[in-house]
Amino acid sequence: MPTDKTETTASVVLVLGSLHYDIMVEASHRPVKGETVTGERWYPKFGGKGGNQAVAAKIHGATTRLISATGCDNFADYLHNRLNQVGISSKYVERLNHTATGMSVAIQDSEGDYGAVIVSGANLAISHDFLNNKALWDNASVLLLQNEVPEALNKLAAEKAQQLGLTVCLNAAPARVMSEELLSLIDILIVNAVEAEDLGSDPVNCIDTALTAATLLSTRVPTVIVTAGGDGVAAVNSTGDALTLAAKPIDVVSTHGAGDVFTGVFCAEIANRASLASAVTTANECAANHVAAK
């Protein structure tokens, strides 16, 4: 079956996830309860974990398909245009008349850290029908999921991927309660410190505790990667192999989207049959470069 004109016949990273029109606000600090902060500037940005990770995988060289949804508004036009710019087809990104495009507002402080609020919109109404399209799965080797779409959709996609022999990767972000039924379908779990703790690990506050958390969670998912921000990243696989990497020393400009770059690049590497150690090392490097980029 022919692929989209922007694709090759290489192994495909299939991303099921969210698209958000991000409004980024820069300020000296993030407001506490009841506080009004005067910002320095704001600007729009392509976002959503699904979209960000698909773009990261594509830019890293992977053939990438995205399953998502938007409304029929100006926010949607912005997102579809960005996908087209990087060569990701909108074939599986449905425009819905009955709901608005997902969006977020993120406030970034002077140290490059941020907090965000998302409004899911169309991301809660992504069609299950795409999963029955044979062309969607052609040459796919990795399915990448996140927690910004309904779990029922993630579960259906993971079941289909498992039947077809794909590697299923879940970036369990943002943190939320997940069923053991879904986790049983996952081959690779990627979480940050907060998400690891939400899944039952002890607090992650250094590279050693990140490794401890990854080891604990590997009793539930065969391969686990715990990212620990400026402390680095730890990974444990089903054979008991463990890996820790210190964070690359950089001057932080913005941490926004760093986890998505890590995850997208990692899956691109896995689709290209890289080893766990090689994929983690490359993804860690790319995420650090993203954090330092102006």
Number of C-alpha atoms within 10 A of each C-alpha: 7 9 12 15 9 12 16 14 12 14 19 26 30 30 26 29 28 32 32 29 24 22 17 19 20 19 20 15 17 21 14 8 6 6 8 9 12 13 15 9 9 15 9 14 15 21 23 26 29 28 26 24 34 34 28 26 29 22 18 18 13 26 24 28 28 26 25 26 29 31 20 17 14 11 20 22 15 14 23 18 14 16 20 12 10 14 19 25 19 18 13 19 21 18 21 18 12 10 18 21 26 24 24 19 18 19 22 23 18 14 14 19 16 19 12 14 11 15 16 21 20 27 26 20 18 24 17 14 7 18 18 11 11 9 14 19 21 15 18 23 23 24 26 26 29 26 20 25 22 14 18 12 19 22 19 15 22 27 18 17 22 16 9 12 12 21 21 22 24 23 25 22 19 14 18 13 11 12 11 11 9 16 18 14 22 26 22 22 25 23 25 22 21 18 20 28 16 16 17 11 19 15 15 23 14 17 22 16 18 28 24 19 27 30 26 18 22 22 12 15 21 19 25 30 30 29 29 24 19 16 19 19 26 26 27 27 20 15 9 12 12 18 17 21 16 16 18 15 11 12 13 18 15 19 19 20 17 21 26 26 28 26 29 32 30 28 33 30 23 21 24 18 13 15 11 19 16 14 22 26 18 15 25 26 16 21 25 24 18 20 20 17 13 8
